[in-house]
Amino acid sequence: MRRVDSIASRLAGNWALVSWLLSALIVAAVAGMAAFLYLGPQGTDTALAGERFKIAVVYPDDPGSRQFLAGIRLAVEQVNAGNGLAGAQLDAAYVPEQPFTDRMKLTSVVERTLDLAGRIVADKDTMVVVGHGYSATAVPASAIYNRERRLFLATHATATSLSNLQFTNLFALQPNNADIARVMAHFAMSQGMRRFVLLSDNSGYGTETTKQFQSFIGQEGGEILYRGALSAEGRSIDDLLLFILDNNLFSVNEIDAFFIATNSMEDAGYFIRRARTLGLSIPILGPENLFATALEDVAGLANMHDVAAVSLYDEQSDSPVARQFLADFEARYGKRPDLLAAIGYDAIKLLDYIVDITGTRDTTKLEDKLRVMRYETPFEGATGMVSFDSNGLITDTDTFIVYHNGKNFEAVAKYRKPFAWHGSVTPPDSGRPSAIIKDYMR
């Protein structure tokens, strides 16, 4: 049996592999009732009866993971209270990874991730990995899972380079940074926003998403008043806000909206809280990770007014599956779920769906079913219909702009993925603009 450290040391010490993985990151800019509510076999397949089906759930060891883990645990409980995975008991091992910041050396992050992934695949009983909290860790980890033939459901990572790897075992449960930025830019312009201040951290996630947003705004005829670092060595967020309030480049009255992209909920939350305290009430736009209760905790609920994000999950959805998920989550935890809670939940229910259909733990057969189900019967989860394109990217599903009203996020526009852009700033199938948003349009 291969030793744990033999895989980790061999991969971590292979600098050609590390260099390749770094290049990929740089390309990215560095209880039983819910069982009948999703499509497919409903607890009738017992091909794996009496077995245990082990998965690894990898999550950042920080407060921001609480909702994600809550969604995972709720789904695991429901699966095991029903038929299990084709009769097998679902055994989820929770594996923490070190929280990532843009101040870390990327080489160290890659080496540490290779070691973690190596330890996971050394357990031959673990056939599926769910999670990884960052593109910076999901990209290198995916190489290990591909080599060792483990199915990888990437719940957080949105780097465009993730799909460029073209690993057959890799499935991304969120749109990539380019799609996320394009949706938000298209929506902002459709609402009359034309002049923006862009702020990001120095991570690949932050810089890639911001660059994509800037590019799409430029294509639509918008203007970037300023682009800078949300957090930088030697300058505080308060210093940044003072510059925004008093500088020779632009006036506050010229700003239609901020766009912020960062891995740090602490920095994003502090910026929102201080901006509101200093009288900056204009919209604050961002990618998918702003739809997070962890952000509300840092910023303060009232200060979240006019914060917008991109999301696959619509809390107000009329879908029976989404409504049951919301009811179950609130009953179990006493709070509303956020985007990552829904995606974590769907990842487990998706696995249940395909194992029930195939009646196997063979990852090649599971991968094939995940790819072809787009043309057969897609899975329906809390986030809507889930299917994947040939690169393993989620497709044929609705993507929402969610807007915070000071109490919770509400969906105010809807896009259909794959997106069809026609050179117009009118969002496809967006519905009527929110009155909340109109109040802030000049």
C-alpha positions, 0 to 999 in steps of 0.5 A: 500500500502506498504510503501517505507521505510518498505521494505528497513528497513526490508531488510537492517535490516535483517542481515541474508540476508545481511550476505548471500549476502556478502557471494555471493560477496565473492564467486565472490572474494568479431527514428524509422528506426532501428525498422525493423532491429532486429528480431521478431514482427515489431510494429504490436502488440498493446496489451498494447495500451494506457498504460505506461510501466515503467522501472528503469534504475540504473546507477553509478553517474559518467562520466563513465555512459555517454555512457551507458545512451546514448545507453539507451536513443537512444533505448528508443527514437526509441521504443517510435517513433515506436510502443512502447512496444506492443503499450505501451509508454516506461517510463524510470526512471533514478536512480543513485547509488553511485559509488563503490570503493574498499575502501568502507565497503562492509556492507555499500554498501550492506545496501545502495543497499538494500535501493535503490532496496527497493525504486525501487520495492515500485513503483508497476508500475515498473516491469523491472530494467535495469543496476546496475554498479557493481557486488557489487551492482547487487548481493544484489539488485537481491535478492530484485528484485527476491523477489518482482518479478521484471525482472532484466537485469544486464548490467554491473555485471560479478561476477560468483556468480550472476548466482550462485544465480539461480534467474529466474528473472535475466538475465546477458547481459555480460559473467562472470569474469571466461569467460572473463579471460579465453578468454583473457588468451587464446588469450594472449598465442596464440599471444606468450605472456608468462610472465605477470604482474598482477595488480588489485584493492581490489574489488571482480571484480578485484580480481576474474578476476585477479585470474581467469586470473592467473589460466588460464595462469598457465594451459597454461604454462605461468608465472606470474612475479608479482601480486600486487595491482594497487592502495593501501593505502600508495602507488601511481601508480607512486610508483608502476611503479617505482618498475616495472621499477627497482626491483630485481624480474624481468626486464622490458624486461621480461614482455610480457604484463600487465593484469589490472582489476579494477572498477576505470577508473581513476586508470586504465587510470592513469596507462596507461597514466603514463606507456606510459609516462615512456616508457612502450609500452608493451601491457596492457590487461584487461577485458570488462570495458577497452573498454570505452570512459571514459578510453580513456578520462583519459589515452589520446587517443594516450596512448591507443595504444596496450590496449586490452579488451574483448567485445561482441560489434564489432564496425567493425561488418558487421551486419545490426543491428550493422551498423545501431546502429553505424550510429544512435548513431553517428548521435545522439551524434557525437561520437562513441559508446563503449561497454556499449553504445551497451549493454544499447541499446540492453537491451532496444531493447531486452525488446521491442522484448519480450514484442512485442512477448508476448503482456504482462507486466507479468514478469513471462511470460517475463522471460519464453520467455527470457529463451526459445528464445534460442531454438526459434528465438533469439534476434539480437542486436548491440552486435550480437545474444542475448539468455540465458542459464538456469542460465540466462547467455548470450550464443550462441554469439560471444565474441571479443578481441578488440585491440586499435590502438591509435585511436579506438578499433578494433576486432582482434579475435573472440570466440564463447560462449559457449566456447569449449576449447581443451587444445590448445592455438589456439583460436577457430575462431580467424582469423589472428593475428593483425599485430599490435600485432605481432609487440610486440611479442618477 
